Structures are given as C-alpha cells and as structure tokens.
Amino acid sequence: MENTITNIAKGVGIALLASLILLLVFAIVLTYTNVSENIINPVIIVITAISILIGSSTRKHENQKKWFIKWWFNRTDYIFLQFI
C-alpha cells in the first residue's frame, strides 16, 4: 500500500513540475511575442493534459490489473493540487 501511495505521489510531483515548466515557457512566449491572448485557455488545457500524461506514464505500475486506479488517482490528485 505504501509503495502505491509513493508511486502516486511521485507521479503527481512529476506532473506538477512538467506543468510548471510548460507554463513558464508559455508565459515567456506570450510575453515576448505578439501571440493573441485568445489562445491562453486552450493552451492551458493542453498543458494540463500533457502534464497528466507525463506524470502518469513515468511511474511504473507494479500490478498491471490496477493500473487504471493508479492513473485515476494520479490524475485527480494532480488536478486538485494544481488548482490550490
């Protein structure tokens, strides 16, 4: 059980770090170019999806039967922590 919680926490941490890096890159692009502000919401949604995929795919699942449950917790924990 502890190993599962550790894997989920590591996946969420990796996803949050990836999100932070991608949002920083997007902020720099938005600041120094003439990119329209209308693309902010779609880009944030894409960055969130990419970060969830990165965090979910980087963690090795010991029990292949329960991979969906771990993926679900990883995703929901990430979304919860991102919007705090």
C-alpha positions in Angstrom: 0.0 0.0 0.0 2.8 2.4 0.9 4.5 1.7 -2.4 1.3 2.6 -4.3 0.9 5.9 -2.4 4.6 6.7 -3.1 4.2 6.0 -6.8 1.1 8.2 -7.0 2.9 11.0 -5.1 5.9 10.8 -7.4 3.7 10.8 -10.5 1.8 13.9 -9.2 5.1 15.6 -8.4 6.4 14.9 -11.9 3.2 16.2 -13.4 3.3 19.4 -11.4 6.9 20.0 -12.3 6.1 19.4 -16.0 3.2 21.8 -15.8 5.2 24.5 -14.1 7.9 24.2 -16.8 5.5 24.2 -19.7 3.5 27.2 -18.2 6.7 29.1 -17.7 7.7 28.5 -21.4 4.2 29.6 -22.5 4.4 32.8 -20.3 7.7 33.7 -21.9 6.3 33.1 -25.4 3.2 35.2 -24.5 5.3 38.0 -23.1 7.9 38.4 -25.9 5.8 37.7 -29.0 2.6 39.0 -30.5 0.6 35.9 -29.7 -3.1 36.6 -29.2 -4.4 36.3 -25.7 -7.3 34.2 -27.0 -5.2 31.1 -27.0 -4.5 31.2 -23.3 -7.4 28.9 -22.2 -6.8 26.2 -25.0 -3.0 26.2 -24.2 -3.6 25.7 -20.5 -5.9 22.8 -21.2 -3.3 21.2 -23.5 -0.6 21.8 -20.9 -2.7 20.2 -18.2 -3.4 17.2 -20.4 0.3 16.8 -21.4 1.4 17.1 -17.7 -1.1 14.4 -16.6 0.1 12.1 -19.3 3.8 12.7 -18.4 3.1 12.1 -14.7 1.0 9.0 -15.3 3.4 7.4 -17.8 6.6 8.0 -15.9 5.5 5.9 -12.9 6.0 2.2 -13.2 2.9 0.2 -12.2 3.7 -3.0 -10.3 0.3 -4.5 -10.6 -1.0 -4.2 -14.2 -4.5 -5.1 -13.1 -4.9 -1.9 -11.1 -3.1 0.5 -13.4 -6.3 2.4 -14.1 -6.9 3.1 -10.5 -3.4 4.4 -10.0 -3.7 6.5 -13.1 -7.1 7.9 -11.9 -5.7 8.9 -8.5 -2.6 10.4 -10.2 -4.8 12.5 -12.4 -7.3 13.6 -9.8 -4.6 14.4 -7.2 -2.7 16.5 -9.8 -5.8 18.4 -10.8 -6.6 19.1 -7.1 -3.1 20.2 -6.3 -2.8 22.3 -9.4 -5.7 24.5 -8.5 -4.9 25.1 -4.9 
